[in-house]
Each structure stands twice: as structure tokens, then as C-alpha cells.
Amino acid sequence: MSVDSQLRTLEIDVPSQPESLVKLSLLMAEEDSNLGDLAALIESDMGLASAVLRAVNSSMYGVAGRVQSVQQALTYLGMREVAAITLEMGLRAVFPAASELEPIWQRAALRGLIMGRLGQALDVDAWAAHSAGLFEECGKAVLFKHAPQHYRSMLRAASSDSALCEMEIAAFGVSHDALGAALCESWGLNAAAVVCVRHHVSAQADLILPQSLTRRAVLALSVLAQTMMRLPEAVEALVPGLAAQADLEPDLMLRGVRTVGAQLQAVPARH
């Protein structure tokens, strides 16, 4: 997909999707795709395969023993989570290595994991949810690549993502949530993931899901994930209101939150 014409006038480069991720997206869209197809795709790129194995063996996934092959990773974690790790590694690779971006990528990995597992528990599109979590802050990486010195100081100065968005609009004419959504669209992500990336800042700040949106469930998972990461003791109190706004079953959402929360607590040292 092409980048929105208004964003093109700002002369901010939105990175093109790597060929490996184009193939990944096509594979995940196929109803009859299987573990062997995904393993072959990942293993066709040695650098990508190595990055995926490093991520799988990180403490966040809590895999017992050391995973030594992509096929073994698929056996432990399943197709969706390994595909999401591949997507994460591909996303990171299009941006420069920088210490300022590391916290963004670490949050993305954990947020995507939480949202994907919540989606699975709540019968919400888990691939869209995991993807949205990975890409939620990607607009920050785009702006950092565009103006590293200026944006570095903005990241330090902003007291919240809402404040950062105001600073971004004043400096660049666009905020990272809109820019991230544009990148998601240009990379062909699920429409629900694009909506989530576009509206996550306001939804997390206000705890309100825009009722004009037809796809609100993934955005609700974003709010839950953000709270689980920052203030886990408060997440259960959010469930009734968020479930009602997203047309989800509150008891099912509560069980999902508790299940995923227990999974996270079972990993003593995570990102």
C-alpha cells in the first residue's frame, strides 16, 4: 500500500516493508499455512533466523532449555508467536540501532505478547492483536530516524505519550500514533491493528474507546496490556468498562487477564 499523500508532503520517510515480511504476511493470510511453511520462510534468511532464535531464548518467553532450531521454537511457542517474533525482528531491522530505541522495542515485544495471548483467550484476532502491540510505538522510531538529535531531546522531555504527541505535531506536523498507523497501512497490517495503533494514545490516557470505530476489541486489549505493564494491580478494575465499550464478555475478559497475568508472573526475569 502507498503512504498517505499528506504524510508524503512532510518529507518523513516511512520505511518499506522488507521482502521477508511481505512473504510472512502472505503466509499468515493463508488458511492452509502450516509450521513447515513458516520454518522454511524464516530459515531462508540466516540473519533473521538467528535473531528469531535469540528472541525465543530470551527470558520473556520462559522456554525450558535452549531452543536450537526454528522448528523447535515452533513446537514450544506455536505458529502465531514465532511469526510475531519474526515480524518484530523484521520491524527492528529497518531502523538504526540506537540506545533510545531499545526501550521501545522491549516494550513492543512484551506488549505484543500480552495482547496476542489476551486475544487468544478472548477469541479476538490474536494475530492482529499481537501485531498491533508490536507496532504501537513504531511511529517514534520513524521520527527518531528522521531527526535523531531533535527527537532524542523530545523523548527525554515528554512527560507522557499525550504530551509527546503535542510536541511532535508542533515540530513535525504529525504525531507518532498517526505515523505508526500509516506505516501499518503501508505494510498491509490488519485493519483492526491499524485502528489500534492510530488511537492507542488517547484510549490509554482516557480509558475511552471511540464509539465511532467499528473495530474496538484490539484497542481494548491495548489498554489492558498497557495497564498490565505499568500498573498491574489496577487492571481488573478496568475490565467492566472496557468490556462494555468493546462489546466483549466481561467474565471472559477477566479470566483472560488473570491467565495472562499468571503467565507473566511465572517468568521471573522478563524484559
Helices and strands as residue ranges (DSSP letters): H 5-8, H 19-29, H 35-43, H 46-56, G 59-61, H 70-77, H 79-93, H 102-122, H 126-135, H 138-146, H 148-157, H 161-172, H 176-186, H 191-206, H 217-230, G 232-234, H 235-246, H 250-265
